[in-house]
Amino acid sequence: MTRLRLVLRRKQTQVLRRVTQAAFALFILITSILHYTVTGKHMASIDAYCPFGGFETLWRWATDGGKFIQMTHASNLVLALGLVAGVLLAGGAFCGWVCPFGTLQDLLGWARKKLHLPEVRLPSRADRILTYGRYLSLVGILAATIASVKMWFSGWDPYRTLFGLGWVFEFNLAEHWLAYLVALAVVGAVLIVPRAWCRYACPLGGAISLLGNLSLLRIRRVEGECLGCGVCNKPCPVKIDVAHAYPAVSANCIGCLECVEACPHRPALGVTLGPALPKLRSGKRESVA
């Protein structure tokens, strides 16, 4: 009976996560539909609900008398501030519980399994190197946006292409072929590499990962309690080596809690409050990020 209750509680956590993901994704889709279909008054596009837009417009807002770059609004700054506060508290939970693009990637991962498509597992060294792509993307997009004083990335942002629904309401291959190509490439990559966009290219994910090193709520592994079975690694959607975390898992964690729920020995892995300071292991200081 105890085991049954534990299984039910674990399932409830993931059900709650899926419901939350679906709610935010549905909100963005409805916003996009209303933006194209409601007449008589202006309806905001999904650009107004993007926290990354706050990072993109911050420089101009701070240096040019509170002005915003095109396609951004005060709402972007508010959302960016809220995101920073959320990351400092709970790390990358935004990616695992809120982000519609993350939800789409999880859905594509589910489809891959149902279709029995092969999953590509990159060598650990290649995976580690490719994760720096998010930081290059972050720096490059912000630098280009500041230099051009416009949303430099918006024309071929796969999130905006897919969830903005322009491909439904105003399909134009001649004008938007690059945006469609990038979106298709990302979808194709995600079908064979779980959460490929999150792990290797997302500029917002890069910012969240950097700030996540300062988050208070972190998943931590108690080395003395760990059985060394590696079960916690299997469900991780971003392929973190949770089984060797010491003491906190990587700041790349999206807070889905699937590793915690998969752990067969509950005291070994859990969410705790407190800064993830490096600890000593065998006389050496260990990195936790």
SVG drawing of the C-alpha trace seen along z (x, -y; Angstrom):
<svg xmlns="http://www.w3.org/2000/svg" viewBox="-15 -60 58 62">
<polyline fill="none" stroke="black" stroke-width="0.4" points="0.0,0.0 2.9,-2.4 4.4,-1.7 1.1,-2.3 0.7,-5.6 4.2,-6.6 3.6,-5.7 0.3,-7.7 2.0,-10.7 4.7,-10.6 2.2,-10.3 0.3,-13.3 3.4,-15.5 3.9,-14.8 0.1,-15.2 0.3,-18.6 3.3,-19.5 1.6,-18.4 -1.5,-20.3 0.5,-23.4 2.5,-23.1 -0.7,-22.6 -2.4,-25.6 0.5,-28.0 0.8,-26.6 -3.0,-26.9 -2.9,-30.5 -0.2,-31.4 -2.0,-29.6 -5.3,-31.4 -3.5,-34.7 -2.1,-34.1 -5.5,-33.2 -7.1,-36.2 -4.3,-38.4 -5.3,-37.4 -9.0,-37.0 -10.3,-39.7 -11.3,-42.9 -12.2,-46.4 -9.4,-46.6 -5.7,-45.6 -4.9,-42.3 -1.4,-41.7 0.7,-39.2 2.8,-36.6 5.7,-39.0 4.2,-40.8 4.3,-37.7 8.0,-36.8 10.4,-37.3 13.4,-37.2 12.0,-40.3 12.7,-42.1 16.3,-41.2 16.5,-42.3 14.9,-45.7 16.6,-46.4 19.6,-48.2 17.5,-50.7 15.1,-51.2 18.0,-52.0 20.0,-54.2 17.3,-55.9 14.9,-57.5 12.7,-54.4 12.1,-53.7 11.5,-50.2 12.7,-48.4 10.1,-47.5 7.7,-44.6 8.5,-44.9 6.5,-46.5 6.8,-47.2 5.2,-43.8 8.4,-42.2 10.4,-43.9 8.0,-42.9 8.1,-39.3 11.9,-39.3 12.1,-40.6 9.6,-37.9 11.6,-35.3 14.9,-36.4 13.1,-36.2 11.7,-32.8 15.1,-31.5 16.8,-32.7 14.2,-30.9 13.7,-27.7 16.3,-27.5 15.1,-26.3 11.6,-25.4 10.3,-27.9 11.7,-25.6 10.1,-22.5 6.8,-23.8 5.9,-27.0 7.7,-27.5 5.4,-26.5 8.4,-25.6 9.6,-23.2 6.1,-21.7 6.2,-21.2 9.6,-19.5 8.3,-17.1 5.3,-16.3 7.7,-15.6 9.7,-13.3 6.5,-11.5 5.7,-11.2 9.2,-9.8 8.7,-7.0 5.2,-6.2 6.5,-6.1 9.5,-4.0 11.9,-6.5 15.6,-6.2 16.9,-8.5 20.4,-10.0 22.6,-10.0 25.6,-12.3 29.0,-11.4 29.3,-13.2 32.2,-15.4 30.2,-16.5 27.1,-17.1 29.1,-19.3 30.6,-21.4 27.3,-21.9 25.7,-23.3 27.8,-26.4 25.8,-27.1 23.1,-28.6 25.6,-31.2 26.8,-32.0 23.2,-32.4 22.5,-34.6 25.4,-36.9 25.1,-37.1 21.4,-37.9 21.7,-40.6 24.7,-42.2 22.9,-42.2 19.7,-43.6 21.6,-46.4 23.5,-47.3 20.5,-47.2 17.9,-48.6 15.4,-46.0 14.3,-42.4 17.1,-41.0 16.2,-37.4 12.4,-37.6 12.3,-36.9 13.5,-33.3 12.9,-32.6 11.4,-29.0 9.3,-29.7 7.7,-32.8 7.3,-31.0 5.5,-28.0 3.4,-29.6 2.8,-32.9 0.7,-30.9 1.7,-33.2 2.2,-30.0 -1.5,-29.4 -3.0,-32.8 -0.5,-34.5 1.6,-31.8 4.2,-33.3 6.9,-30.9 8.7,-33.5 9.1,-35.9 9.4,-33.6 11.2,-30.6 14.1,-31.0 11.9,-31.1 10.0,-28.0 13.3,-26.2 14.7,-26.9 11.5,-25.8 11.4,-22.5 15.1,-21.9 14.5,-22.4 11.5,-20.2 13.4,-17.5 16.4,-17.8 14.1,-17.5 12.4,-14.4 15.7,-12.5 17.6,-14.4 15.4,-15.1 15.0,-18.8 17.7,-19.6 16.7,-23.3 16.8,-23.7 20.1,-22.0 22.1,-23.5 20.6,-26.7 18.0,-28.5 19.3,-32.0 16.8,-32.3 17.9,-28.8 21.5,-30.1 20.5,-33.0 18.5,-30.8 21.4,-28.3 23.8,-31.1 21.4,-32.5 20.4,-29.0 23.8,-28.7 22.4,-31.1 19.0,-29.5 18.0,-28.6 15.8,-25.5 18.1,-22.9 17.9,-19.1 20.7,-17.6 22.1,-14.1 23.2,-12.8 26.3,-10.8 26.2,-8.6 22.6,-7.6 23.0,-7.0 22.8,-3.4 24.8,-4.1 22.1,-2.5 21.8,-5.3 18.0,-5.0 17.7,-8.8 19.5,-9.5 17.1,-7.7 14.0,-10.0 16.0,-13.3 14.7,-15.1 17.9,-17.2 20.2,-14.2 21.9,-15.5 24.2,-13.0 22.2,-13.2 23.7,-10.1 27.1,-11.8 25.8,-15.2 27.7,-16.6 26.0,-18.0 23.5,-19.8 22.6,-18.8 23.7,-21.0 22.1,-24.4 20.9,-23.1 18.2,-21.3 14.6,-22.2 13.0,-21.3 10.8,-18.6 11.5,-16.4 11.4,-13.2 14.8,-12.1 13.6,-12.6 10.5,-10.6 12.5,-7.8 15.0,-7.4 14.3,-4.1 15.9,-5.4 14.1,-8.6 16.8,-10.0 19.4,-10.0 17.8,-12.7 15.5,-15.6 14.8,-19.3 16.3,-21.3 16.6,-25.0 19.9,-26.8 22.7,-28.0 24.5,-25.2 28.0,-26.0 30.9,-23.8 31.9,-21.1 35.1,-19.1 35.4,-15.6 38.6,-13.7 40.4,-16.9 39.3,-18.6 36.8,-21.3 33.9,-20.2 31.9,-22.3 28.1,-22.0 27.0,-23.8"/>
</svg>
